[in-house]
């Protein structure tokens, strides 16, 4: 097997043969043939890019799109990486794919679900922040709905994506803090949720910008609350980047490069309009909508990959919501987080 970053012995011998041929001064067709041979040998000697399988929740959501935009901009390629990205319907699917070791990196796994799985012995580690706070998440109803505020949720079905997701945590927090007698319903991804709301299967839907902005502007749906309303999520990392411990053991250097490329992409999304255009072109909508998504819903502090905060409070919520029987220790929470070094 070829070791990353090391030229195989066969390729080394080929390069030496090429150099030997190049030492002879050849003219005409012979020279052209040797030049072609040199190019071929050089190409074969270059290390192939490492492939990483990525599971990312909610296709098109701003922070879960960092890997996609970075790949399209060539940033991950500059770190010797090619990403094979699979989009899931929510945190639960993403987390399970990582625990099963069927993907290398999970993007946008719900922090509460990750802590709960880790405390039960799952081979999972946090390597970065995907989103801190929940101002990007909002809940809405059809324009004709009588529901207008959180106080009106009593007796109504309220959507969240999947168990253990940040959307699930918000709805559970509303139940606990506001003592609202609503009925939480797992509805999957944002398009599926919108369909269920508009067809009357669910009373209150959830979304994250840019999803739903067009419907809001057309007054087809009405905003009623965001994820920070009635919760303490503002200062908590609610979604994270995760890997399996087996992946860290065997591909730590590759995961390190992934995080370096991810950091660079995230920063450039806030400084380089060219990347904003890539994001808009990918989703087939105007750059102005992409800018609105970033500037109105996602301050840099929310998506800074190295800002992981409030895990102790998330763990306490997990106990309160009966995800966990007991609080993990400070040492356990420290073990859960493995920050990859910068370039």
C-alpha positions in Angstrom: 0.0 0.0 0.0 1.3 3.5 -0.8 1.9 5.7 2.3 0.5 9.2 1.9 3.3 11.7 1.2 5.8 9.0 0.3 6.8 8.1 -3.3 6.5 4.4 -4.0 9.7 2.6 -4.9 8.4 1.8 -8.4 7.6 5.4 -9.0 11.0 6.4 -7.7 12.8 4.1 -10.1 10.7 5.5 -12.9 11.7 9.0 -12.0 15.3 8.0 -12.0 15.0 6.4 -15.4 13.4 9.6 -16.7 16.2 11.7 -15.3 18.8 9.4 -16.9 17.1 9.8 -20.3 16.9 13.6 -19.8 20.7 13.6 -19.3 21.2 12.8 -23.0 20.9 15.7 -25.3 18.3 14.6 -27.8 16.9 16.6 -30.7 13.7 16.6 -32.7 11.1 13.9 -32.2 13.3 12.1 -29.8 13.5 15.1 -27.6 9.7 15.6 -27.7 9.2 11.9 -26.8 11.5 12.2 -23.8 9.8 15.4 -22.6 6.4 13.6 -22.8 7.9 10.7 -20.8 9.3 13.1 -18.2 5.8 14.7 -17.7 4.2 11.2 -17.4 6.8 10.1 -14.9 6.3 13.3 -12.9 2.6 12.9 -12.8 2.8 9.3 -11.6 5.1 10.3 -8.8 2.8 13.0 -7.4 0.8 11.9 -4.4 -2.8 11.3 -5.0 -5.4 13.4 -3.1 -6.8 11.8 0.0 -10.6 11.1 -0.2 -12.8 11.9 2.9 -16.4 10.8 3.1 -18.5 13.6 4.7 -22.1 13.3 6.1 -23.6 16.8 6.3 -27.0 17.7 7.7 -29.5 19.8 5.8 -28.2 20.5 2.4 -27.9 24.2 1.7 -27.9 25.4 5.3 -25.2 28.1 5.6 -22.8 26.5 8.1 -23.3 22.9 6.8 -22.3 24.2 3.4 -18.7 25.2 4.3 -17.3 21.9 3.0 -19.3 22.1 -0.2 -18.2 25.7 -1.0 -14.6 25.0 0.0 -14.5 22.0 -2.4 -16.0 24.0 -5.2 -13.6 26.8 -4.6 -10.6 24.4 -4.7 -9.6 25.1 -1.1 -9.8 21.5 0.0 -7.9 20.4 -3.1 -5.1 22.8 -2.1 -4.8 20.7 1.1 -4.6 17.5 -0.9 -8.2 16.5 -0.2 -11.2 15.4 -2.2 -14.6 15.3 -0.3 -17.3 12.8 -1.0 -20.3 14.6 0.5 -23.5 12.9 1.5 -26.4 15.1 2.8 -28.6 13.7 5.5 -32.0 14.8 6.8 -30.7 15.8 10.2 -28.3 15.3 13.1 -29.5 11.9 14.1 -28.5 10.4 10.6 -25.2 12.3 10.6 -24.3 11.1 14.1 -25.2 7.5 13.3 -23.1 7.5 10.1 -20.1 8.6 12.1 -20.6 6.1 15.0 -21.0 3.3 12.4 -17.7 4.5 10.8 -19.4 4.6 7.4 -18.2 8.2 6.9 -15.0 10.0 8.0 -16.5 13.3 9.2 -19.9 14.3 10.3 -21.0 18.0 9.9 -23.8 19.5 12.0 -24.3 16.7 14.5 -26.5 17.9 17.4 -24.2 18.5 20.5 -26.7 17.1 22.9 -27.0 13.9 20.9 -23.2 13.6 20.6 -22.6 14.1 24.3 -25.3 11.5 25.1 -23.8 9.0 22.7 -20.3 9.6 24.0 -21.4 9.1 27.6 -22.8 5.7 26.6 -19.5 4.6 25.1 -20.0 5.6 21.4 -16.6 6.0 19.6 -17.1 9.6 18.7 -15.1 12.9 19.1 -15.8 16.5 18.5 -13.2 18.2 16.3 -14.9 21.6 15.7 -17.9 23.9 16.1 -20.4 24.0 13.3 -22.9 26.4 15.0 -23.0 28.2 18.3 -26.4 29.7 19.3 -29.6 29.0 17.6 -30.7 32.3 16.0 -30.4 30.7 12.6 -33.2 28.3 13.4 -36.8 29.6 13.2 -40.3 28.2 13.6 -43.2 29.2 11.3 -46.8 28.6 10.5 -49.0 28.9 7.5 -50.1 32.5 7.0 -53.7 31.5 7.9 -52.7 29.9 11.2 -54.1 31.3 14.5 -50.7 30.7 16.1 -48.7 33.9 16.5 -46.3 33.5 19.4 -44.8 30.7 21.6 -47.7 31.2 24.0 -50.1 30.0 21.3 -48.3 26.6 20.8 -50.4 24.7 23.4 -52.2 21.8 21.8 -50.3 22.2 18.5 -47.8 19.9 16.8 -44.4 21.5 16.5 -41.7 20.2 14.1 -38.1 19.3 14.8 -35.7 17.5 12.4 -34.6 14.4 14.3 -34.0 13.1 17.8 -30.9 14.6 19.4 -30.7 17.5 16.8 -30.4 21.1 17.9 -34.0 21.7 16.7 -35.1 18.9 19.0 -33.3 20.6 21.9 -35.0 23.9 21.2 -38.5 22.4 21.3 -37.7 20.4 24.4 -36.4 23.6 26.0 -39.7 25.4 25.2 -41.6 22.5 26.8 -39.5 22.8 29.9 -38.9 26.5 30.3 -42.2 27.8 29.0 -44.3 24.9 30.3 -46.0 24.8 26.8 -48.1 21.7 26.2 -47.2 21.2 22.5 -46.6 18.0 20.7 -43.1 17.6 19.2 -43.0 15.8 15.8 -39.8 14.7 13.9 -40.3 15.9 10.4 -36.9 15.4 8.8 -35.3 18.0 6.5 -36.5 21.5 5.7 -38.3 20.8 2.4 -40.1 17.8 3.9 -41.1 20.0 6.9 -42.5 22.7 4.7 -44.6 20.2 2.7 -46.0 18.9 6.0 -46.9 22.3 7.2 -48.5 23.5 4.0 -50.5 20.3 3.8 -51.7 20.6 7.3 -50.0 17.5 8.7 -48.0 19.6 11.2 -49.1 22.9 12.7 -45.7 24.5 13.2 -42.6 24.0 11.0 -38.9 24.7 11.4 -36.3 26.0 9.0 -32.9 27.7 8.9 -32.0 30.4 6.4 -31.9 30.5 3.4 -34.7 27.9 3.5 -38.1 29.5 3.7 -37.0 33.1 3.0 -38.9 33.2 -0.3 -42.1 31.9 1.3 -41.8 34.5 4.1 -41.3 37.3 1.6 -44.4 36.0 -0.3 -46.4 35.9 2.9 -47.1 32.2 2.5 -45.8 31.4 5.9 -45.4 33.5 9.1 -42.4 33.6 11.4 -43.2 33.1 15.1 -39.9 32.4 17.0 -36.2 31.6 16.6 -34.1 29.1 18.4 -32.8 31.6 21.0 -36.3 32.6 22.2 -37.0 31.1 25.6 -33.8 29.1 25.7 -30.2 29.5 26.8 -28.8 28.3 23.5 -27.2 31.7 22.6 -24.0 30.8 24.4 -23.9 27.1 23.6 -22.4 25.2 20.7 -25.5 23.4 19.4 -24.0 21.6 16.3 -20.5 20.2 15.9 -18.1 18.5 13.6 -17.5 14.9 14.7 -15.3 11.9 13.7 -15.1 8.3 14.8 -12.2 7.4 17.2 -11.0 4.8 14.6 -10.7 7.5 12.0 -8.7 9.6 14.4 -6.4 6.7 15.1 -5.7 5.8 11.5 -6.2 9.1 9.6 -5.4 11.9 12.1 -3.2 13.8 9.7 -5.9 13.7 7.0 -8.5 15.0 9.5 -6.1 17.7 10.6 -5.8 18.9 7.0 -9.6 18.7 6.7 -10.0 21.1 9.7 -7.3 23.4 8.3 -9.2 23.7 5.0 -12.5 24.0 6.8 -11.2 26.9 8.9 -9.8 28.7 5.8 -13.1 28.2 3.9 -15.2 29.5 6.8 -13.1 32.6 7.3 -13.1 33.4 3.5 -16.9 33.1 3.4 -17.0 36.2 5.6 -14.3 38.1 3.7 -14.4 37.0 0.0 -17.5 37.7 -2.1 -16.2 35.1 -4.6 -17.1 32.3 -2.2 -20.5 33.9 -1.5 -21.1 33.7 -5.2 -20.1 30.1 -5.3 -22.6 29.4 -2.5 -25.4 31.3 -4.3 -24.6 29.6 -7.7 -24.7 26.2 -6.1 -28.2 26.8 -4.7 -29.4 28.7 -7.8 -30.4 31.9 -6.1 -29.2 35.5 -6.1 -26.0 36.6 -4.3 -28.1 39.1 -2.4 -30.1 36.2 -0.8 -26.8 34.5 0.2 -25.6 37.8 1.7 -28.8 38.2 3.6 -28.5 34.6 4.9 -25.0 35.2 6.2 -25.4 38.8 7.6 -28.9 38.4 9.1 -28.7 34.9 10.6 -25.0 33.9 11.0 -22.6 36.2 12.7 -19.0 35.0 12.5 -19.0 34.0 16.2 -21.7 31.5 15.5 -19.7 29.5 12.9 -16.1 30.0 14.1 -14.9 26.4 13.9 -12.7 26.8 17.0 -15.3 28.3 19.3 -16.7 25.4 21.3 -18.6 26.7 24.4 -21.2 25.7 26.9 -20.8 21.9 26.7 -21.4 21.6 30.5 -24.8 23.3 30.1 -25.7 21.1 27.0 -24.8 18.1 29.2 -27.1 19.4 32.0 -29.9 19.8 29.4 -29.3 16.3 28.2 -29.9 15.1 31.8 -33.0 17.3 32.2 -34.4 16.0 28.9 -33.6 12.4 30.0 -31.1 11.8 27.3 -28.6 11.0 30.1 -29.0 9.5 33.5 -26.1 11.5 35.0 -23.8 14.4 34.2 -20.5 13.5 32.5 -17.5 14.7 34.4 -15.4 17.7 33.4 -12.6 15.2 32.5 -15.0 13.2 30.2 -16.1 16.4 28.4 -12.5 17.4 27.9 -11.8 13.9 26.4 -14.7 14.4 24.0 -13.2 17.4 22.3 -10.1 16.9 20.1 -9.1 20.2 18.5 -6.9 19.7 15.3 -3.8 22.0 15.1 -3.8 25.0 12.8 -1.5 25.1 9.7 
